[in-house]
Amino acid sequence: MSTALPGSHEYTAQERRQRIFAIVGASSGNLVEWFDFYVYAFSSIYFAAAFFPKSDPTVQLLNTAGVFAAGFLMRPIGGWLFGRIADRVGRKTSMLISVAMMCVGSLVIACLPTYALIGAWAPALLLVARLFQGLSVGGEYGTTATYMSEVALGGQRGFFSSFQYVTLIGGQLLASLVIVVLELFLSDDQLHAWGWRIPFVIGAITAVVAVQLRRQLHETQSDESRRDKNAGSLSGLFRHHWPAVLTVLGYTAGGSLIFYTCTTYMQKYLVNTVHLPIKTANVVMTVALFVFMCMQPLFGALSDRIGRRNNMLLFGGLGALLIVPILTVLQQVQSPLAAFALIIVALAIVSFYTSIAGIVKAEMFPPEVRALGVGLAYALANAIFGGSAEYVALRLKVMGHESAFFWYVAVMMVIALLVSLRLPKQASYLHHDR
């Protein structure tokens, strides 16, 4: 399959089937990667005491959130390493290695002894496993976004590329759903003792399946692009494309922060602040994530009509105006249905960004540095702002200034809005397809 995408948007039936299969194959591996990564966040309520034996549940969650954030710190390294591999060797090779690494990380966590058995080695090994997973997922995002943007059908790239977040959110959804199912069949004591290990075993097994799926994918990068002297080169990226890197850093910072606030942290927020029972909060988030997942193709298709820039402007503007009122009102609700409705409004705003997050970045870089540019810029902003979201929110709560976190998110939305004004009205690359 050639990297060049036809400007006429005319495809034979065979070409359409080939490209759609490639989207499905890449998306399937993406789903497994993110399931493995997010299952940590959703099961941490049950295993926190096993690795951090403190009496205060909030302190335990704070420690596990710190390890979660540490995994994000490896993302820039993963973004650079796998971006270089994808641009110099090929997208397919990069995606195969990343999903295999995620498999190993999940298997290690599933088998880890607890603090009671090996003392301080337990949280230390947990941290190492998370760093390994962070390296893997740091490379996953940029390469998958690049690959899906290159195989998506012209004129519908927003729609087809949105399936990166369909499967990313699907990974979160499956992680949450697995926890809900385990809660139905296991007691709290069983979940705290050993039940939390089951999702990590599932993640390791499904990663093996993903490797087999990705082996069947076609390479999208041309030999000419791989041989380019700037292919996968940091010097080539920053010398010629630093404005694009800064733009991606700017809107990804706000996008990552609000995404993790409304997804992974929201579960803890419903339990610790709204005071919903754990099982009720899990059900609310599971249904909300399903609706969020279904939104992505709709908002992606919208970008094909109104342009990526307008999608991003709506995201930044609505997020800046509404995130503080939504989180403030959510503090006072008692009904799970009311909480669900507010979360859906927030997730609809986030969907303006998530549905096109991959394609809007990929459209700003040429093929020889596309995976590196997308992956590294995303990973840097995501590590700093997305990975720290839970930790910052919980730390401010412990300090008695929880509402300050709401305003922090709002300020980052203003920055995302301002940076989005720099986006071109048409894509610079990918044949100027919006």
SEVO-921929 format. One record per residue (C-alpha): x, y, z; residue in three letters; residue number from 1. Coordinates in nm, 4 decimals. Last residue first. Example, Ala and Ser with C-alpha at 12.3 -4.5 7.8 and 13.67 -1.06 7.14 Angstrom:
2
<<1.3670 -0.1060 0.7140> SER 2>
<<1.2300 -0.4500 0.7800> ALA 1>
% end
This chain:
434
<<-0.9556 1.8775 0.5758> ARG 434>
<<-0.7804 1.7155 0.2842> ASP 433>
<<-0.4878 1.9271 0.1827> HIS 432>
<<-0.3178 1.6371 0.0060> HIS 431>
<<-0.2146 1.4656 0.3310> LEU 430>
<<-0.0058 1.7723 0.4191> TYR 429>
<<-0.0667 2.1356 0.5105> SER 428>
<<-0.4254 2.0602 0.6124> ALA 427>
<<-0.6724 2.3400 0.5458> GLN 426>
<<-0.7850 2.6289 0.7647> LYS 425>
<<-0.4387 2.6288 0.9164> PRO 424>
<<-0.4156 2.5960 1.2954> LEU 423>
<<-0.2868 2.9041 1.4755> ARG 422>
<<-0.6289 2.9813 1.6278> LEU 421>
<<-0.6021 2.6401 1.7904> SER 420>
<<-0.3238 2.7779 2.0111> VAL 419>
<<-0.5596 3.0350 2.1622> LEU 418>
<<-0.8331 2.7797 2.2283> LEU 417>
<<-0.5920 2.5276 2.3808> ALA 416>
<<-0.4569 2.8036 2.6078> ILE 415>
<<-0.8114 2.8864 2.7205> VAL 414>
<<-0.8674 2.5166 2.7858> MET 413>
<<-0.5527 2.5099 3.0013> MET 412>
<<-0.6999 2.7916 3.2100> VAL 411>
<<-1.0233 2.5926 3.2555> ALA 410>
<<-0.8335 2.2831 3.3754> VAL 409>
<<-0.6506 2.4900 3.6381> TYR 408>
<<-0.9806 2.6466 3.7360> TRP 407>
<<-1.1290 2.3061 3.8169> PHE 406>
<<-0.8131 2.2091 4.0085> PHE 405>
<<-0.8523 2.5136 4.2328> ALA 404>
<<-1.1914 2.3712 4.3330> SER 403>
<<-1.0169 2.0981 4.5333> GLU 402>
<<-0.8408 2.3393 4.7648> HIS 401>
<<-0.8428 2.1508 5.0972> GLY 400>
<<-0.4789 2.0402 5.0821> MET 399>
<<-0.5848 1.6749 5.0422> VAL 398>
<<-0.8131 1.7822 4.7561> LYS 397>
<<-0.5288 1.9762 4.5916> LEU 396>
<<-0.3132 1.6626 4.6064> ARG 395>
<<-0.5940 1.4492 4.4644> LEU 394>
<<-0.6454 1.6792 4.1646> ALA 393>
<<-0.2713 1.7189 4.1019> VAL 392>
<<-0.2138 1.3424 4.1158> TYR 391>
<<-0.5116 1.2581 3.8965> GLU 390>
<<-0.4144 1.5100 3.6273> ALA 389>
<<-0.0391 1.4408 3.6362> SER 388>
<<-0.0369 1.2009 3.3419> GLY 387>
<<-0.2430 1.4328 3.1266> GLY 386>
<<-0.0483 1.7541 3.1897> PHE 385>
<<0.3213 1.6699 3.1896> ILE 384>
<<0.3194 1.3282 3.0259> ALA 383>
<<0.0507 1.4228 2.7741> ASN 382>
<<0.2320 1.7376 2.6637> ALA 381>
<<0.5567 1.5489 2.6059> LEU 380>
<<0.3849 1.2431 2.4577> ALA 379>
<<0.1830 1.4419 2.2035> TYR 378>
<<0.4876 1.6325 2.0774> ALA 377>
<<0.6924 1.3112 2.0600> LEU 376>
<<0.4312 1.0932 1.8904> GLY 375>
<<0.3011 1.3364 1.6294> VAL 374>
<<0.6414 1.4686 1.5248> GLY 373>
<<0.8093 1.1281 1.5362> LEU 372>
<<0.5307 0.9549 1.3436> ALA 371>
<<0.5229 1.2349 1.0826> ARG 370>
<<0.8957 1.2890 1.0384> VAL 369>
<<0.9475 1.1396 0.6883> GLU 368>
<<0.5730 1.1556 0.6117> PRO 367>
<<0.5381 1.5382 0.6246> PRO 366>
<<0.3913 1.6892 0.9454> PHE 365>
<<0.0854 1.9050 1.0249> MET 364>
<<-0.1805 1.6651 0.8961> GLU 363>
<<-0.0651 1.4046 1.1473> ALA 362>
<<-0.1565 1.6305 1.4406> LYS 361>
<<-0.5111 1.7035 1.3230> VAL 360>
<<-0.5468 1.3359 1.2280> ILE 359>
<<-0.4637 1.1979 1.5719> GLY 358>
<<-0.6714 1.4308 1.7886> ALA 357>
<<-0.9665 1.4319 1.5476> ILE 356>
<<-1.2333 1.2553 1.7573> SER 355>
<<-1.0521 1.3461 2.0801> THR 354>
<<-1.0804 1.7221 2.0316> TYR 353>
<<-1.4487 1.7888 1.9578> PHE 352>
<<-1.5130 1.4841 2.1758> SER 351>
<<-1.3951 1.6699 2.4893> VAL 350>
<<-1.7031 1.8912 2.4695> ILE 349>
<<-1.9270 1.5858 2.4406> ALA 348>
<<-1.7410 1.4332 2.7365> LEU 347>
<<-1.8305 1.7292 2.9576> ALA 346>
<<-2.1982 1.7078 2.8636> VAL 345>
<<-2.1886 1.3313 2.9225> ILE 344>
<<-2.0361 1.3838 3.2690> ILE 343>
<<-2.3191 1.6189 3.3632> LEU 342>
<<-2.5844 1.3671 3.2535> ALA 341>
<<-2.4163 1.0797 3.4414> PHE 340>
<<-2.4014 1.2788 3.7643> ALA 339>
<<-2.7713 1.3575 3.7328> ALA 338>
<<-2.8451 0.9899 3.6719> LEU 337>
<<-2.6319 0.8843 3.9713> PRO 336>
<<-2.8465 1.1137 4.1887> SER 335>
<<-2.6800 1.2903 4.4791> GLN 334>
<<-2.5484 1.5995 4.3052> VAL 333>
<<-2.3536 1.8673 4.4893> GLN 332>
<<-1.9984 1.8097 4.3683> GLN 331>
<<-2.1275 1.7694 4.0107> LEU 330>
<<-2.2401 2.1321 4.0168> VAL 329>
<<-1.8794 2.2444 4.0654> THR 328>
<<-1.7380 2.0038 3.8054> LEU 327>
<<-1.9854 2.1220 3.5400> ILE 326>
<<-1.9587 2.4922 3.6287> PRO 325>
<<-1.5743 2.4786 3.6071> VAL 324>
<<-1.5706 2.2848 3.2773> ILE 323>
<<-1.8214 2.5098 3.0994> LEU 322>
<<-1.6609 2.8227 2.9590> LEU 321>
<<-1.3036 2.7077 2.8964> ALA 320>
<<-1.4205 2.3729 2.7584> GLY 319>
<<-1.6727 2.5390 2.5269> LEU 318>
<<-1.4071 2.7667 2.3787> GLY 317>
<<-1.1262 2.5116 2.3507> GLY 316>
<<-1.3393 2.2390 2.1948> PHE 315>
<<-1.5290 2.4726 1.9642> LEU 314>
<<-1.1982 2.6132 1.8384> LEU 313>
<<-1.0643 2.2606 1.7848> MET 312>
<<-1.3627 2.1543 1.5759> ASN 311>
<<-1.3349 2.4773 1.3768> ASN 310>
<<-0.9695 2.4043 1.3001> ARG 309>
<<-1.0404 2.0457 1.1960> ARG 308>
<<-1.2747 2.1571 0.9176> GLY 307>
<<-1.6533 2.2099 0.9025> ILE 306>
<<-1.7558 1.9075 0.6961> ARG 305>
<<-1.4796 1.6508 0.7565> ASP 304>
<<-1.4685 1.7785 1.1154> SER 303>
<<-1.8333 1.6758 1.1604> LEU 302>
<<-1.7431 1.3230 1.0493> ALA 301>
<<-1.4939 1.3069 1.3375> GLY 300>
<<-1.7589 1.4393 1.5767> PHE 299>
<<-1.9979 1.1630 1.4732> LEU 298>
<<-1.7232 0.8973 1.4613> PRO 297>
<<-1.6214 0.9863 1.8210> GLN 296>
<<-1.9624 1.0057 1.9891> MET 295>
<<-1.9996 0.6279 2.0190> CYS 294>
<<-1.6930 0.6100 2.2430> MET 293>
<<-1.8299 0.8816 2.4703> PHE 292>
<<-2.1592 0.6926 2.5010> VAL 291>
<<-1.9679 0.3793 2.6043> PHE 290>
<<-1.7496 0.5829 2.8399> LEU 289>
<<-2.0587 0.7216 3.0113> ALA 288>
<<-2.2065 0.3723 3.0543> VAL 287>
<<-1.8871 0.2436 3.2175> THR 286>
<<-1.8435 0.5612 3.4208> MET 285>
<<-2.1900 0.5362 3.5764> VAL 284>
<<-2.1451 0.1620 3.6435> VAL 283>
<<-1.8078 0.2205 3.8119> ASN 282>
<<-1.9482 0.5022 4.0251> ALA 281>
<<-2.2327 0.2774 4.1408> THR 280>
<<-1.9851 0.0025 4.2366> LYS 279>
<<-1.7679 0.2432 4.4323> ILE 278>
<<-2.0630 0.3962 4.6193> PRO 277>
<<-2.1249 0.7629 4.5275> LEU 276>
<<-1.9625 1.0144 4.7570> HIS 275>
<<-1.9550 1.3086 4.5106> VAL 274>
<<-1.6038 1.3909 4.6341> THR 273>
<<-1.4192 1.0639 4.6996> ASN 272>
<<-1.6279 0.8169 4.4956> VAL 271>
<<-1.7413 1.0291 4.2000> LEU 270>
<<-1.4032 1.2026 4.1881> TYR 269>
<<-1.2206 0.8705 4.1918> LYS 268>
<<-1.4137 0.7555 3.8819> GLN 267>
<<-1.3713 1.0999 3.7220> MET 266>
<<-0.9935 1.0696 3.7415> TYR 265>
<<-0.9791 0.8125 3.4600> THR 264>
<<-1.2329 0.9755 3.2267> THR 263>
<<-1.3273 1.3426 3.2633> CYS 262>
<<-0.9997 1.4567 3.4202> THR 261>
<<-0.7992 1.2354 3.1852> TYR 260>
<<-0.9545 1.4022 2.8808> PHE 259>
<<-0.9425 1.7510 3.0338> ILE 258>
<<-0.5671 1.7289 3.0901> LEU 257>
<<-0.4874 1.5588 2.7614> SER 256>
<<-0.6732 1.8161 2.5543> GLY 255>
<<-0.5275 2.1103 2.7431> GLY 254>
<<-0.1686 1.9965 2.6932> ALA 253>
<<-0.2469 1.8606 2.3464> THR 252>
<<-0.3480 2.2082 2.2292> TYR 251>
<<-0.0145 2.3674 2.3074> GLY 250>
<<0.2209 2.0783 2.2354> LEU 249>
<<0.0678 2.0358 1.8889> VAL 248>
<<0.1197 2.4043 1.8158> THR 247>
<<0.4774 2.3962 1.9444> LEU 246>
<<0.5621 2.0959 1.7247> VAL 245>
<<0.4019 2.2606 1.4198> ALA 244>
<<0.6102 2.5737 1.4753> PRO 243>
<<0.9236 2.3549 1.5160> TRP 242>
<<0.8872 2.1923 1.1733> HIS 241>
<<1.2089 2.2539 0.9784> HIS 240>
<<1.4896 2.2558 1.2342> ARG 239>
<<1.2924 2.0799 1.5072> PHE 238>
<<1.1939 1.7761 1.3023> LEU 237>
<<1.5140 1.7465 1.0998> GLY 236>
<<1.7251 1.7691 1.4164> SER 235>
<<1.5057 1.5130 1.5882> LEU 234>
<<1.5500 1.2738 1.2967> SER 233>
<<1.2961 1.0013 1.2189> GLY 232>
<<1.3563 1.0473 0.8467> ALA 231>
<<1.5594 1.3664 0.7920> ASN 230>
<<1.8021 1.2091 0.5424> LYS 229>
<<1.5092 1.0625 0.3474> ASP 228>
<<1.5560 0.6884 0.2959> ARG 227>
<<1.2371 0.5980 0.4837> ARG 226>
<<1.0365 0.8458 0.2740> SER 225>
<<1.1676 0.7022 -0.0532> GLU 224>
<<1.0922 0.3481 0.0617> ASP 223>
<<0.7293 0.4511 0.1071> SER 222>
<<0.5454 0.4347 0.4392> GLN 221>
<<0.2067 0.2662 0.4508> THR 220>
<<0.3117 -0.0908 0.5434> GLU 219>
<<0.0329 -0.3450 0.5104> HIS 218>
<<-0.1159 -0.5070 0.8204> LEU 217>
<<-0.1254 -0.8845 0.8717> GLN 216>
<<0.1327 -0.8883 1.1541> ARG 215>
<<-0.0903 -0.6422 1.3335> ARG 214>
<<-0.3581 -0.9017 1.3918> LEU 213>
<<-0.1123 -1.1566 1.5344> GLN 212>
<<0.0353 -0.8992 1.7735> VAL 211>
<<-0.3157 -0.8055 1.8832> ALA 210>
<<-0.3883 -1.1664 1.9832> VAL 209>
<<-0.0785 -1.1675 2.2068> VAL 208>
<<-0.2002 -0.8408 2.3576> ALA 207>
<<-0.5302 -1.0112 2.4389> THR 206>
<<-0.3502 -1.2573 2.6674> ILE 205>
<<-0.1535 -0.9905 2.8548> ALA 204>
<<-0.4625 -0.7770 2.9076> GLY 203>
<<-0.6662 -1.0697 3.0404> ILE 202>
<<-0.3896 -1.1440 3.2929> VAL 201>
<<-0.3914 -0.7769 3.3967> PHE 200>
<<-0.7700 -0.7863 3.4401> PRO 199>
<<-0.7423 -1.0954 3.6676> ILE 198>
<<-0.4910 -0.9477 3.9138> ARG 197>
<<-0.7528 -0.7329 4.0915> TRP 196>
<<-0.9278 -1.0528 4.2043> GLY 195>
<<-0.6377 -1.1514 4.4320> TRP 194>
<<-0.6833 -1.0194 4.7863> ALA 193>
<<-0.8642 -0.6892 4.7337> HIS 192>
<<-1.1112 -0.8388 4.4872> LEU 191>
<<-1.1613 -1.1458 4.7066> GLN 190>
<<-1.2315 -0.9312 5.0142> ASP 189>
<<-1.4745 -0.7138 4.8177> ASP 188>
<<-1.6638 -1.0255 4.7095> SER 187>
<<-1.6359 -1.1647 4.3585> LEU 186>
<<-1.8992 -1.2323 4.0915> PHE 185>
<<-2.0682 -0.8962 4.0360> LEU 184>
<<-1.7581 -0.6954 4.1245> GLU 183>
<<-1.5636 -0.8944 3.8646> LEU 182>
<<-1.8154 -0.7901 3.6003> VAL 181>
<<-1.7830 -0.4222 3.6973> VAL 180>
<<-1.4014 -0.4459 3.6910> ILE 179>
<<-1.4091 -0.6034 3.3437> VAL 178>
<<-1.6447 -0.3275 3.2287> LEU 177>
<<-1.4082 -0.0537 3.3468> SER 176>
<<-1.1162 -0.2061 3.1576> ALA 175>
<<-1.3410 -0.2661 2.8582> LEU 174>
<<-1.4495 0.0970 2.8617> LEU 173>
<<-1.0947 0.2269 2.8958> GLN 172>
<<-0.9846 0.0157 2.6009> GLY 171>
<<-1.2941 0.1274 2.4111> GLY 170>
<<-1.1867 0.4846 2.4809> ILE 169>
<<-0.8644 0.4131 2.2933> LEU 168>
<<-1.0598 0.2031 2.0429> THR 167>
<<-1.3028 0.4810 1.9562> VAL 166>
<<-1.0103 0.7203 1.9996> TYR 165>
<<-0.8236 0.5667 1.7068> GLN 164>
<<-1.1591 0.5210 1.5370> PHE 163>
<<-1.1739 0.8969 1.4882> SER 162>
<<-0.9251 0.8505 1.2039> SER 161>
<<-1.2031 0.7053 0.9899> PHE 160>
<<-1.4434 0.9972 1.0354> PHE 159>
<<-1.1818 1.2727 1.0174> GLY 158>
<<-1.0254 1.1076 0.7135> ARG 157>
<<-1.3502 1.0963 0.5221> GLN 156>
<<-1.2608 1.3113 0.2207> GLY 155>
<<-0.9712 1.0790 0.1432> GLY 154>
<<-1.0149 0.7289 0.2852> LEU 153>
<<-0.7979 0.6571 0.5885> ALA 152>
<<-0.4736 0.4645 0.5245> VAL 151>
<<-0.2293 0.7475 0.5952> GLU 150>
<<-0.4223 0.9005 0.8852> SER 149>
<<-0.4543 0.5559 1.0439> MET 148>
<<-0.0795 0.4915 1.0228> TYR 147>
<<0.0159 0.8293 1.1649> THR 146>
<<-0.2282 0.8090 1.4546> ALA 145>
<<-0.1131 0.4518 1.5224> THR 144>
<<0.2534 0.5529 1.5201> THR 143>
<<0.2029 0.8563 1.7414> GLY 142>
<<-0.0163 0.6826 1.9976> TYR 141>
<<0.1667 0.3530 2.0323> GLU 140>
<<0.5123 0.4903 2.1025> GLY 139>
<<0.4215 0.6439 2.4355> GLY 138>
<<0.2071 0.3361 2.4992> VAL 137>
<<0.5165 0.1178 2.5051> SER 136>
<<0.7376 0.3469 2.7124> LEU 135>
<<0.4534 0.3934 2.9606> GLY 134>
<<0.4121 0.0163 2.9826> GLN 133>
<<0.7789 -0.0224 3.0771> PHE 132>
<<0.7482 0.2615 3.3276> LEU 131>
<<0.4425 0.0878 3.4732> ARG 130>
<<0.6349 -0.2362 3.5178> ALA 129>
<<0.9219 -0.0504 3.6877> VAL 128>
<<0.6793 0.1281 3.9237> LEU 127>
<<0.5161 -0.1987 4.0240> LEU 126>
<<0.8639 -0.3372 4.0876> LEU 125>
<<0.9364 -0.0509 4.3296> ALA 124>
<<0.5922 -0.0797 4.4920> PRO 123>
<<0.6634 -0.4471 4.5735> ALA 122>
<<1.0352 -0.4138 4.6518> TRP 121>
<<0.9415 -0.2028 4.9554> ALA 120>
<<0.8276 -0.5123 5.1435> GLY 119>
<<0.8591 -0.8516 4.9754> ILE 118>
<<0.5607 -1.0525 5.1031> LEU 117>
<<0.3403 -0.7971 5.2808> ALA 116>
<<0.4170 -0.5398 5.0123> TYR 115>
<<0.2560 -0.7658 4.7517> THR 114>
<<0.4110 -1.0124 4.5046> PRO 113>
<<0.3780 -0.9163 4.1357> LEU 112>
<<0.2320 -1.1755 3.8946> CYS 111>
<<-0.0404 -0.9664 3.7261> ALA 110>
<<0.1923 -0.6642 3.7213> ILE 109>
<<0.4572 -0.8614 3.5277> VAL 108>
<<0.2021 -0.9941 3.2777> LEU 107>
<<0.0746 -0.6439 3.2090> SER 106>
<<0.4238 -0.5127 3.1372> GLY 105>
<<0.5103 -0.8035 2.9060> VAL 104>
<<0.1958 -0.7553 2.6977> CYS 103>
<<0.2622 -0.3823 2.6685> MET 102>
<<0.6036 -0.4610 2.5232> MET 101>
<<0.4464 -0.6818 2.2548> ALA 100>
<<0.2031 -0.4006 2.1670> VAL 99>
<<0.4899 -0.1562 2.1162> SER 98>
<<0.7041 -0.3914 1.9057> ILE 97>
<<0.4265 -0.4684 1.6582> LEU 96>
<<0.3249 -0.1037 1.6191> MET 95>
<<0.6830 0.0034 1.5384> SER 94>
<<0.7268 -0.2726 1.2832> THR 93>
<<0.4025 -0.1759 1.1071> LYS 92>
<<0.4855 0.1939 1.0887> ARG 91>
<<0.8181 0.1344 0.9126> GLY 90>
<<1.1956 0.1305 0.9526> VAL 89>
<<1.3025 0.4984 0.9529> ARG 88>
<<0.9787 0.6837 1.0266> ASP 87>
<<0.8227 0.4159 1.2473> ALA 86>
<<1.1486 0.3377 1.4296> ILE 85>
<<1.2121 0.7071 1.4967> ARG 84>
<<0.8569 0.7540 1.6208> GLY 83>
<<0.9008 0.4432 1.8348> PHE 82>
<<1.2026 0.5851 2.0141> LEU 81>
<<1.0894 0.9504 2.0315> TRP 80>
<<0.7331 0.8806 2.1444> GLY 79>
<<0.8568 0.6106 2.3813> GLY 78>
<<1.1023 0.8535 2.5394> ILE 77>
<<0.8251 1.1140 2.5581> PRO 76>
<<0.5923 0.8508 2.7072> ARG 75>
<<0.8230 0.7426 2.9886> MET 74>
<<0.6957 1.0237 3.2118> LEU 73>
<<0.3425 0.8925 3.1609> PHE 72>
<<0.4214 0.5783 3.3552> GLY 71>
<<0.5309 0.8020 3.6420> ALA 70>
<<0.1811 0.9533 3.6464> ALA 69>
<<0.0262 0.6120 3.7153> PHE 68>
<<0.2887 0.5552 3.9874> VAL 67>
<<0.1849 0.8861 4.1453> GLY 66>
<<-0.1814 0.7912 4.1088> ALA 65>
<<-0.1033 0.4735 4.3044> THR 64>
<<0.0499 0.6859 4.5811> ASN 63>
<<-0.2405 0.9330 4.5851> LEU 62>
<<-0.4883 0.6458 4.5920> LEU 61>
<<-0.3184 0.5124 4.9053> GLN 60>
<<-0.3128 0.8599 5.0569> VAL 59>
<<-0.6867 0.8958 4.9855> THR 58>
<<-0.7552 0.5594 5.1501> PRO 57>
<<-0.5872 0.6748 5.4766> ASP 56>
<<-0.4492 0.3805 5.6789> SER 55>
<<-0.1427 0.3251 5.4656> LYS 54>
<<-0.0183 -0.0055 5.3232> PRO 53>
<<0.1021 0.1036 4.9750> PHE 52>
<<0.1426 -0.2078 4.7591> PHE 51>
<<-0.1462 -0.4284 4.8727> ALA 50>
<<-0.3421 -0.1249 4.9979> ALA 49>
<<-0.3643 0.0192 4.6458> ALA 48>
<<-0.4832 -0.3120 4.4947> PHE 47>
<<-0.8608 -0.2613 4.5049> TYR 46>
<<-0.8951 0.1103 4.4296> ILE 45>
<<-0.6160 0.0680 4.1737> SER 44>
<<-0.8405 -0.1500 3.9541> SER 43>
<<-0.9682 0.1322 3.7322> PHE 42>
<<-0.6344 0.3117 3.6945> ALA 41>
<<-0.4336 -0.0054 3.6274> TYR 40>
<<-0.6897 -0.1241 3.3731> VAL 39>
<<-0.5997 0.1888 3.1807> TYR 38>
<<-0.2695 0.0733 3.0319> PHE 37>
<<-0.3708 -0.2799 2.9395> ASP 36>
<<-0.6980 -0.1612 2.7894> PHE 35>
<<-0.5038 0.1090 2.6038> TRP 34>
<<-0.2740 -0.1346 2.4307> GLU 33>
<<-0.5567 -0.3789 2.3550> VAL 32>
<<-0.7689 -0.1105 2.1892> LEU 31>
<<-0.4744 0.0131 1.9820> ASN 30>
<<-0.4137 -0.3382 1.8539> GLY 29>
<<-0.7733 -0.3569 1.7378> SER 28>
<<-0.7555 -0.0081 1.5865> SER 27>
<<-0.4580 -0.0970 1.3679> ALA 26>
<<-0.6393 -0.4027 1.2327> GLY 25>
<<-0.9717 -0.2235 1.1871> VAL 24>
<<-0.8107 0.0709 1.0048> ILE 23>
<<-0.6115 -0.1706 0.7867> ALA 22>
<<-0.9299 -0.3645 0.7079> PHE 21>
<<-1.0942 -0.0358 0.6034> ILE 20>
<<-0.7996 0.0423 0.3770> ARG 19>
<<-0.8040 -0.2966 0.2084> GLN 18>
<<-1.1825 -0.2956 0.1670> ARG 17>
<<-1.1712 0.0502 0.0077> ARG 16>
<<-0.8875 -0.0509 -0.2218> GLU 15>
<<-1.0767 -0.3648 -0.3308> GLN 14>
<<-1.3917 -0.1676 -0.4065> ALA 13>
<<-1.1877 0.0708 -0.6204> THR 12>
<<-1.1129 0.4122 -0.4813> TYR 11>
<<-1.1762 0.7686 -0.5997> GLU 10>
<<-1.0813 1.0380 -0.3468> HIS 9>
<<-0.9419 1.2488 -0.6310> SER 8>
<<-0.6353 1.3506 -0.4326> GLY 7>
<<-0.5165 0.9945 -0.4125> PRO 6>
<<-0.3181 0.9160 -0.0980> LEU 5>
<<0.0525 0.8644 -0.1256> ALA 4>
<<0.1861 0.6268 0.1358> THR 3>
<<0.1474 0.3341 -0.0999> SER 2>
<<0.0000 0.0000 0.0000> MET 1>
% end
